[in-house]
């Protein structure tokens, strides 16, 4: 029996586990927003929780219907993945103390370094820094003024 024949029916356990974890986190978020006293603060997390649950259910259904045993981490470098996770956690920890914009700078810079496989030069650093300023200011304006989300 060939290797392809033995793995063709195997489910991607990692995908199923992570999607199930996200469903649990979405349900936890829905439970948590019931304790919010400000009704305006409930709208955005509730929407995101429902979207997370819906998309995770779709991933589980798709994974069961069309399993992909070749999916996984691939041949990428581990330091990039670790940097991305540490950066996101760091931004979450910094946000209550320093505010939205400094935490966003940390998340953007760490994500950019983790995702940039090409070398760095002065021109690309300036372009990415300027782009980052516009993107972060845009998200700040979107959340603060358009969506009315109170930011730390």
C-alpha positions as CSV (number, residue, x, y, z in Angstrom):
1,X,0.0,0.0,0.0
2,X,1.4,3.4,-0.9
3,X,1.9,6.3,1.4
4,X,-0.7,8.4,-0.5
5,X,-3.3,5.6,-0.1
6,X,-2.8,5.4,3.7
7,X,-3.0,9.1,4.2
8,X,-5.8,10.0,1.8
9,X,-8.6,9.3,4.4
10,X,-6.7,10.6,7.4
11,X,-8.1,13.8,8.9
12,X,-5.9,16.8,9.8
13,X,-6.1,16.5,13.5
14,X,-4.2,19.8,14.1
15,X,-6.8,21.7,12.0
16,X,-9.7,20.1,13.8
17,X,-8.1,20.8,17.2
18,X,-7.4,24.5,16.5
19,X,-10.8,25.1,15.0
20,X,-12.4,23.5,18.0
21,X,-10.3,25.6,20.3
22,X,-11.4,28.8,18.4
23,X,-15.0,27.7,18.8
24,X,-14.4,27.4,22.5
25,X,-12.8,30.8,22.7
26,X,-15.7,32.3,20.7
27,X,-18.2,30.8,23.2
28,X,-16.1,32.0,26.1
29,X,-16.1,35.5,24.6
30,X,-19.9,35.4,24.2
31,X,-20.2,34.4,27.8
32,X,-17.8,37.2,28.9
33,X,-19.6,40.0,27.1
34,X,-22.7,39.2,29.2
35,X,-20.9,40.8,32.1
36,X,-20.2,44.1,30.3
37,X,-22.1,47.1,31.7
38,X,-21.8,49.3,28.6
39,X,-24.0,48.1,25.8
40,X,-21.8,49.8,23.2
41,X,-18.8,47.7,24.2
42,X,-20.7,44.5,23.5
43,X,-21.3,44.9,19.8
44,X,-17.8,44.4,18.4
45,X,-16.6,41.5,20.6
46,X,-20.0,39.7,20.0
47,X,-19.7,40.1,16.2
48,X,-16.1,38.9,16.2
49,X,-17.0,35.9,18.5
50,X,-19.9,34.9,16.1
51,X,-17.6,35.3,13.1
52,X,-14.9,33.2,14.8
53,X,-17.4,30.4,15.6
54,X,-18.9,30.5,12.1
55,X,-15.6,30.4,10.3
56,X,-14.3,27.6,12.6
57,X,-17.3,25.5,12.0
58,X,-16.7,26.0,8.2
59,X,-13.1,24.9,8.6
60,X,-14.2,21.8,10.5
61,X,-16.8,20.9,7.9
62,X,-14.3,21.5,5.1
63,X,-11.6,19.5,6.9
64,X,-14.0,16.5,7.3
65,X,-15.2,16.6,3.7
66,X,-11.8,17.2,2.1
67,X,-9.0,16.1,4.4
68,X,-5.5,17.4,3.6
69,X,-2.8,15.2,5.3
70,X,-0.1,17.3,3.8
71,X,-1.0,20.4,5.6
72,X,1.0,21.5,8.5
73,X,4.0,23.8,9.3
74,X,5.9,23.0,6.1
75,X,9.5,23.9,5.7
76,X,9.4,27.4,7.2
77,X,11.7,28.8,9.8
78,X,10.7,28.4,13.5
79,X,12.0,31.8,14.7
80,X,9.6,33.6,12.4
81,X,6.6,31.7,13.9
82,X,7.9,32.2,17.4
83,X,8.5,35.9,16.8
84,X,4.9,36.3,15.5
85,X,3.4,34.6,18.5
86,X,5.6,36.5,21.0
87,X,4.9,39.8,19.2
88,X,1.1,39.3,19.4
89,X,1.2,38.3,23.0
90,X,3.5,41.2,23.8
91,X,1.1,43.6,22.1
92,X,-1.8,42.2,24.2
93,X,0.2,42.7,27.4
94,X,1.3,46.2,26.5
95,X,-2.1,47.5,25.4
96,X,-3.7,48.0,28.8
97,X,-0.7,50.0,30.1
98,X,0.5,51.9,27.0
99,X,-2.6,52.1,24.9
100,X,-3.8,51.0,21.4
101,X,-1.2,52.7,19.2
102,X,2.0,51.6,21.0
103,X,0.6,48.0,21.1
104,X,-0.2,48.2,17.4
105,X,3.3,49.4,16.6
106,X,4.7,46.3,18.4
107,X,2.3,44.0,16.6
108,X,3.0,45.6,13.2
109,X,6.8,45.7,13.5
110,X,7.0,42.1,14.8
111,X,4.7,40.8,12.2
112,X,6.6,42.6,9.5
113,X,9.9,41.3,10.6
114,X,8.5,37.8,10.8
115,X,6.9,38.0,7.4
116,X,9.7,39.7,5.4
117,X,11.8,37.0,3.8
118,X,13.7,39.3,1.5
119,X,16.6,41.4,2.8
120,X,16.2,44.8,4.3
121,X,17.5,48.0,2.7
122,X,16.9,51.7,3.6
123,X,14.2,52.2,0.9
124,X,12.1,49.2,1.9
125,X,12.4,50.1,5.6
126,X,11.1,53.6,4.9
127,X,8.3,52.4,2.7
128,X,7.1,49.8,5.3
129,X,7.4,52.3,8.1
130,X,5.4,54.9,6.3
131,X,2.8,52.3,5.2
132,X,2.6,51.1,8.8
133,X,1.9,54.6,10.1
134,X,-0.9,55.1,7.7
135,X,-2.4,51.6,8.4
136,X,-2.2,52.0,12.1
137,X,-3.7,55.5,12.0
138,X,-6.4,54.2,9.8
139,X,-7.3,51.4,12.1
140,X,-7.2,53.8,15.1
141,X,-9.6,56.2,13.3
142,X,-11.8,53.3,12.2
143,X,-12.2,51.9,15.7
144,X,-12.3,55.2,17.6
145,X,-14.4,57.3,15.3
146,X,-16.3,55.1,12.8
147,X,-17.1,52.1,15.0
148,X,-17.1,54.0,18.3
149,X,-15.0,51.3,20.1
150,X,-13.5,52.6,23.3
151,X,-9.7,52.1,23.0
152,X,-7.3,51.9,25.9
